[in-house]
Amino acid sequence: MRLDVLESEFSLPFSLDSGHIHELRINIPWMALGSESVKVTISTIELSVSLSKDEEDFENEDEKFNQSFLSSETASFRQKPKITQTGEDLTPGYLESLLLKIGNNIDVEIQNLILKYVENDIVLSVNIKSVHLFPCEDENWTHGWAEISEHDPVVRRLCEIEDLTVCLDKRSSSGQISSYEEPVIYRCGITIRLLASYSSPFQRAPDRLIISTKINKLAVSLSEQQLPMLVRISELGMALYYGKMKKQEMDDPVAGTNNDFSVPEESIGEDSGWVSWAWNSFVGEEEDNFGVKGEGLSGKSDPVVIKAEVYMELVTARISTKTRELLSVTVSGIGIESMIKGEAWFSSIVGVTEISCSYKQESGELTEIIHLGSALKDKTGLNYTTGSLWDFRAPENNNSTSEIALKMSEHDEIWTEDYCSKRFGAFFTDYKFKMEPDLGLSTGKRSNIRKF
């Protein structure tokens, strides 16, 4: 793999140390491009990455880090270049229509995906036996040819991830791992359903995108040595999310969790590297904070409404030392649903059906210290997946679309306390955020732009 080309082309926030693809096959059905999928098969991908050591990414800018929240938000309203769009929903020609069909029906299969991240003495490795992304032909999510029609203008895709294993180890100064820890996650299966709905079969970008993830069983194991390393990696992940990082020097790179990361004002409202590239390539060109293209608030186009769902049937987690297990947590029926529309609306619901926490004494006896909710099998009506792409009664699984709540009043009418209590049981949280522009203020002088 040409690692230098990948880094420069995609502006990756890390350095690619090594990469290898054992086999790449592309099967193109030239005689049936309009009815059969292009098949891409990749066998054994090995990729090793490390944190970029570019001084510009780690410059110490304490004065910018301590700037107020309002100053950072004001920068996001900078004037963007005007984008003129014409004929977005016009009927495409034969070639363009064919390309849209091909793109909607690409079948990708990856066997043996190995990713390794190295940062100082932390070694994080992710191993996946197989990843298969394919189109679905109907609301039953059957593998087949996805066709956008007038009565059902949607595209369904299914992604199956088999045997996901995550390992977190500590290496010595010589670069060798003296003793391997137990995997943090071992042989986990993940299934993802993706549904893109359009108002017209000739539309380029979807109006609504639903990404629904289902995990039947997830076992998490953490040792006392892995815990600080996981905290460190979480900090780096949050920093990469904002595009820029600031890292102070420290004596202990693993245990030091007091690093400060800054989000420079210049990175807000402008191109933020790989995040912007990935986002724009997936949902179309970038819009302003209120989802308006071109001339900002004066336009009429709306951003894509994205609904992200994560459901886990059973999660077990245990924290242990080298000699014995300390804490064991069992959680069942977890549901996480988030709704995003540009930067003007965000809502998130997190609910748990049953949770049990036990402490293991030195004698080996388990003592339950917390138990909330009821058994998942008792949820015969409403449950943690109700209304999702995993519910056969959901409108999206019956050639229809569900209503979306993008106003405070609409959200509160749907997610009442009684409804959430019946659907989950143990506990739930409801967070919503709405940003409204004050049109009486000029651009660059908006001071009160957030209402809760």
For each residue, the residues with C-beta under 8 A, 3 or more apart:
1: 6 16 19 20 21 47
2: 5 6
3: 6 7 16 17 18 19
4: 7 8
5: 2 8 9
6: 1 2 3 9 10 12 16 19
7: 3 4 10 11 12 15 16
8: 4 5 11
9: 5 6
10: 6 7 274 277
11: 7 8 273 274 277
12: 6 7 15 16 52 274
13: 52 57 240 243 245 273 274
14: 49 50 51 52 117 240
15: 7 12 49 50 51 52 53
16: 1 3 6 7 12 19 47 48 49
17: 3 48 49 50 118
18: 3 46 47 48
19: 1 3 6 16 45 46 47 48
20: 1 44 45 46 47
21: 1 24 42 43 44 45
22: 43 44 45 112
23: 41 42 43 44
24: 21 40 41 42 43
25: 39 40 41 42 43
26: 38 39 40 41
27: 38 39 40 41
28: 33 38
29: 32 33 36 37 38
30: 33
31:
32: 29 35 36
33: 28 29 30 36 38 98 101 102
34: 98 101
35: 32 145
36: 29 32 33 145
37: 29 105 106 107 134 135 145
38: 26 27 28 29 33 102 105 106 107
39: 25 26 27 107 109
40: 24 25 26 27 106 107 108 109
41: 23 24 25 26 27 109 110 111
42: 21 23 24 25 45 108 109 110 111
43: 21 22 23 24 25 111 112
44: 20 21 22 23 111 112 114
45: 19 20 21 22 42 110 112 113 114
46: 18 19 20 114 116
47: 1 16 18 19 20 114 115 116
48: 16 17 18 19 115 116 117 118
49: 14 15 16 17 115 116 117 118
50: 14 15 17 117 118 119
51: 14 15 119 236
52: 12 13 14 15 57
53: 15 58
54: 57 58
55: 58 59
56: 59
57: 13 52 54 244 245
58: 53 54 55 245 246 247
59: 55 56 246
60: 246 248
61: 64 65 246 262 264
62: 65 66 260
63: 66 67
64: 61 67 262 264 265
65: 61 62 246 260 261 262
66: 62 63
67: 63 64 71 72 265
68: 71 72
69: 72 73
70: 73 74 447
71: 67 68 74 75 265
72: 67 68 69 75 76 263 265 268
73: 69 70 76 77 268 449
74: 70 71 77 444 446
75: 71 72 78 265 266 268 269
76: 72 73 268 269 289 343
77: 73 74 269 288 289 296 443 444 446
78: 75 269 270 444
79: 296 443
80: 83 269 286 288 296
81:
82: 294 295
83: 80 285 293 294
84: 294
85: 88 293 294 301
86:
87: 90
88: 85 203 204
89: 200 202 203
90: 87 202
91: 202
92: 96 97 100 202
93: 96 97
94: 97 98
95: 98 99
96: 92 93 99 100
97: 92 93 94 100 101
98: 33 34 94 95 101 102
99: 95 96 102 103
100: 92 96 97 103 104 148 204
101: 33 34 97 98 104 105 147
102: 33 38 98 99 105 106
103: 99 100 106
104: 100 101 135 146 148 155
105: 37 38 101 102 135 145 146
106: 37 38 40 102 103 133 135
107: 37 38 39 40 133 134 135
108: 40 42 131 132 133 134
109: 39 40 41 42 130 131 132 133 134
110: 41 42 45 113 128 130 131 132
111: 41 42 43 44 129 130
112: 22 43 44 45 128 129 130
113: 45 110 126 127 128 130 131
114: 44 45 46 47 125 126 127 128
115: 47 48 49 125 126 127
116: 46 47 48 49 123 124 125 126
117: 14 48 49 50 122 123 124 125 233
118: 17 48 49 50 122 123 124 171
119: 50 51 122 124 232 233 236 253
120: 253 254
121: 170 171 172 173 253 254
122: 117 118 119 168 170 171 229 232 233 253 254
123: 116 117 118 167 168 169 170 171 177
124: 116 117 118 119 166 167 168 229 233
125: 114 115 116 117 166 167 169
126: 113 114 115 116 164 165 166 167
127: 113 114 115 163 164 165 166 167
128: 110 112 113 114 131 161 162 163 164 165
129: 111 112 162 163
130: 109 110 111 112 113 160 161 162 163
131: 108 109 110 113 128 159 160 161 162
132: 108 109 110 159 160 162
133: 106 107 108 109 157 158 159
134: 37 107 108 109 143 157 158
135: 37 104 105 106 107 143 144 145 146 155 156 157 158
136: 140 141 142 143 144 146 156 157 158
137: 142 143 144 145 146 147 156
138: 141 142 144 156
139: 156 396 397 398 399
140: 136 397
141: 136 138 156 158 193
142: 136 137 138
143: 134 135 136 137 158
144: 135 136 137 138
145: 35 36 37 105 135 137
146: 104 105 135 136 137 155 156 157
147: 101 137
148: 100 104 152 153 154 155 198 201
149: 152 153 201
150: 153 201
151: 399
152: 148 149 399
153: 148 149 150 197 198 199 200 201 203
154: 148 195 196 197 198 396
155: 104 135 146 148 195 196 198 206
156: 135 136 137 138 139 141 146 193 194 195
157: 133 134 135 136 146 193 194 195
158: 133 134 135 136 141 143 191 192 193 194
159: 131 132 133 191 192 193 194
160: 130 131 132 189 190 191 192
161: 128 130 131 164 189 190 191 192
162: 128 129 130 131 132 189
163: 127 128 129 130 187 188 189
164: 126 127 128 161 185 187 188 189 190
165: 126 127 128 183 185 186 187 188
166: 124 125 126 127 183 184 185
167: 123 124 125 126 127 180 181 183 184
168: 122 123 124 181 184 226 229 230 233
169: 123 125 177 180 181
170: 121 122 123 177 181 225 229 254
171: 118 121 122 123 175 176 177 178
172: 121 175 176 177 178
173: 121
174:
175: 171 172
176: 171 172
177: 123 169 170 171 172 180
178: 171 172
179:
180: 167 169 177
181: 167 168 169 170 223 225 226
182: 186 221 223
183: 165 166 167 186 221
184: 166 167 168 220 221 222 226 230
185: 164 165 166 188 218 219 220
186: 165 182 183 219 221
187: 163 164 165
188: 163 164 165 185 215 217 218 219
189: 160 161 162 163 164 215 216 217
190: 160 161 164 213 214 215
191: 158 159 160 161 213 214 215
192: 158 159 160 161 211 212 213 214
193: 141 156 157 158 159 210 211 212 214 389 390
194: 156 157 158 159 209 210 211 212
195: 154 155 156 157 209 210 212 389 396
196: 154 155 206 208 209 210
197: 153 154 206 207 208 209 210 396 401
198: 148 153 154 155 201 203 206 207
199: 153 203 207
200: 89 153 203
201: 148 149 150 153 198
202: 89 90 91 92
203: 88 89 153 198 199 200 206 207
204: 88 100 284
205: 283 284 304
206: 155 196 197 198 203 209 283 304
207: 197 198 199 203 302 304 305
208: 196 197 304 305 306 307 401 404
209: 194 195 196 197 206 283 304 305 306 307
210: 193 194 195 196 197 306 307 309 389 396
211: 192 193 194 306 307 308 309
212: 192 193 194 195 309 310 311 388 389 390
213: 190 191 192 309 310 311
214: 190 191 192 193 311 312 313 385 390
215: 188 189 190 191 218 310 311 312 313 315
216: 189 312 313 314
217: 188 189 313 314 315
218: 185 188 215 312 314 315 316
219: 185 186 188 315 316 317
220: 184 185 315 316 317 318
221: 182 183 184 186 317 318 320
222: 184 226 227 230 317 318 319 320
223: 181 182 226 227 319 320 321 322
224: 227 319 320 321 322
225: 170 181 228 229
226: 168 181 184 222 223 229 230
227: 222 223 224 230 231 319
228: 225 231 232 254 255 257
229: 122 124 168 170 225 226 232 233 254
230: 168 184 222 226 227 233 234
231: 227 228 234 235 257
232: 119 122 228 229 235 236 253 254 256 257
233: 117 119 122 124 168 229 230 236 237
234: 230 231 237 238
235: 231 232 238 239 257 259 261
236: 51 119 232 233 239 240 245
237: 233 234 240 241
238: 234 235 241 242 261
239: 235 236 242 244 245 246 247 261
240: 13 14 236 237 243 245
241: 237 238 275
242: 238 239 245 261 263 267 272
243: 13 240 263 267 272 273 274 275 276
244: 57 239 262 263 264 267 272
245: 13 57 58 236 239 240 242 261 262
246: 58 59 60 61 65 239 260 261 262
247: 58 239 259 261
248: 60 259 260
249:
250: 253 256 258 259
251: 256
252: 255 256
253: 119 120 121 122 232 250 256
254: 120 121 122 170 228 229 232
255: 228 252
256: 232 250 251 252 253 259
257: 228 231 232 235
258: 250
259: 235 247 248 250 256
260: 62 65 246 248
261: 65 235 238 239 242 245 246 247
262: 61 64 65 244 245 246
263: 72 242 243 244 267 268
264: 61 64 244 267 268
265: 64 67 71 72 75 268
266: 75 270
267: 242 243 244 263 264 270 272
268: 72 73 75 76 263 264 265 272
269: 75 76 77 78 80 289
270: 78 266 267
271: 276
272: 242 243 244 267 268 275 276
273: 11 13 243 276 277
274: 10 11 12 13 243 277 278
275: 241 243 272 278 279
276: 243 271 272 273 279 280 286
277: 10 11 273 274 280 281
278: 274 275 281 282
279: 275 276 282 283 286
280: 276 277 283 284 285 286
281: 277 278
282: 278 279
283: 205 206 209 279 280 303 304 306
284: 204 205 280 304
285: 83 280 293
286: 80 276 279 280
287: 290 291 292 293 301 303 342
288: 77 80 291 292 293 296 297 342
289: 76 77 269 342 343 344 435
290: 287 296 297 342 343 344 435 437
291: 287 288 301 302 303 341 342 343 344
292: 287 288 295 296 297 298 299 300 301 302
293: 83 85 285 287 288 299 301
294: 82 83 84 85 299 301
295: 82 292 298 299
296: 77 79 80 288 290 292 299 443
297: 288 290 292 437 439
298: 292 295
299: 292 293 294 295 296
300: 292
301: 85 287 291 292 293 294
302: 207 291 292 305 341 342
303: 283 287 291 341 342
304: 205 206 207 208 209 283 284 341
305: 207 208 209 302 339 340 341 404 406
306: 208 209 210 211 283 339 340 341
307: 208 209 210 211 337 338 339 340 404
308: 211 336 337 338 340
309: 210 211 212 213 335 336 337 338 388 389
310: 212 213 215 334 335 336
311: 212 213 214 215 334 335 336 384 385 388 390
312: 214 215 216 218 315 331 334
313: 214 215 216 217 332 333 376
314: 216 217 218 330 331 332
315: 215 217 218 219 220 312 329 330 331 332 334
316: 218 219 220 328 329 330 331
317: 219 220 221 222 328 329 331
318: 220 221 222 325 326 327 328 329
319: 222 223 224 227 325 326 327
320: 221 222 223 224 324 325 326
321: 223 224 324 326
322: 223 224
323:
324: 320 321 360 362
325: 318 319 320 328 360
326: 318 319 320 321 359 360
327: 318 319 357 358 359 360
328: 316 317 318 325 357 358 359 360 366
329: 315 316 317 318 355 356 357 358
330: 314 315 316 355 356 357 358
331: 312 314 315 316 317 334 352 354 355 356
332: 313 314 315 352 353 354 355 375 376
333: 313 351 352 353 354 373 376 379 383 384 424 425
334: 310 311 312 315 331 350 351 352 353 384
335: 309 310 311 349 350 351 352 384 385 388 423 424
336: 308 309 310 311 348 349 350 351
337: 307 308 309 348 349 388
338: 307 308 309 346 347 348 349
339: 305 306 307 345 346 347 348 404 405 406
340: 305 306 307 308 345 346
341: 291 302 303 304 305 306 344 345 346 406
342: 287 288 289 290 291 302 303 345
343: 76 289 290 291 346 435
344: 289 290 291 341 434 435 436
345: 339 340 341 342 406 433 434 435
346: 338 339 340 341 343 432 433
347: 338 339 405 411 430 431 432 433
348: 336 337 338 339 429 430 431 432
349: 335 336 337 338 415 420 428 429 430 431
350: 334 335 336 428 429
351: 333 334 335 336 384 420 423 424 426 427 428 429
352: 331 332 333 334 335 355 372 373 424 425 426 427 428
353: 332 333 334 373 374 376 379 383 384 424 425 426
354: 331 332 333 372 373 374 375 376 425 426
355: 329 330 331 332 352 370 371 372 373 426 427
356: 329 330 331 368 370 371 372
357: 327 328 329 330 368 369 370 371
358: 327 328 329 330 366 367 368 369
359: 326 327 328 366 367 369
360: 324 325 326 327 328 364 365 366 367
361: 364 365 366 367
362: 324
363:
364: 360 361
365: 360 361
366: 328 358 359 360 361
367: 358 359 360 361
368: 356 357 358 371
369: 357 358 359
370: 355 356 357
371: 355 356 357 368
372: 352 354 355 356 425 426 427
373: 333 352 353 354 355 424 425 426 427
374: 353 354 378 379 425
375: 332 354 378
376: 313 332 333 353 354 379 383 384
377:
378: 374 375
379: 333 353 374 376 382 383 384 423 425
380:
381: 422
382: 379 386 419 422 423
383: 333 353 376 379 386 423
384: 311 333 334 335 351 353 376 379 423 424
385: 214 311 335 388 390 391
386: 382 383 391 393 423
387: 391 394 402
388: 212 309 311 335 337 385 391 394
389: 193 195 210 212 309 394 396 397
390: 193 212 214 311 385 394
391: 385 386 387 388 394 397
392: 397
393: 386 397 398
394: 387 388 389 390 391 397 398 402
395: 398 400 401 402
396: 139 154 195 197 210 389 400 401 402
397: 139 140 389 391 392 393 394
398: 139 393 394 395
399: 139 151 152
400: 395 396
401: 197 208 395 396
402: 387 394 395 396
403:
404: 208 305 307 339
405: 339 347 410 411 413 414 415
406: 305 339 341 345 410 411
407: 410 411 434
408: 411 412 432 434
409: 412 413
410: 405 406 407 413 414
411: 347 405 406 407 408 414 415 432
412: 408 409 415 416
413: 405 409 410 416
414: 405 410 411 419
415: 349 405 411 412 419 420 430
416: 412 413 419 420
417: 420 421
418: 421 422
419: 382 414 415 416 422 423
420: 349 351 415 416 417 423 424 428 430
421: 417 418 424 425 428
422: 381 382 418 419 425
423: 335 351 379 382 383 384 386 419 420 428
424: 333 335 351 352 353 373 384 420 421 427 428
425: 333 352 353 354 372 373 374 379 421 422
426: 351 352 353 354 355 372 373
427: 351 352 355 372 373 424
428: 349 350 351 352 420 421 423 424
429: 348 349 350 351
430: 347 348 349 415 420
431: 347 348 349
432: 346 347 348 408 411
433: 345 346 347 452
434: 344 345 407 408 451 452
435: 289 290 343 344 345 449 450 451
436: 344 449 450 451
437: 290 297 441 446 449
438: 441 446 448 449
439: 297
440:
441: 437 438 445 446 447
442: 445
443: 77 79 296 446
444: 74 77 78
445: 441 442
446: 74 77 437 438 441 443 449
447: 70 441
448: 438
449: 73 435 436 437 438 446
450: 435 436
451: 434 435 436
452: 433 434
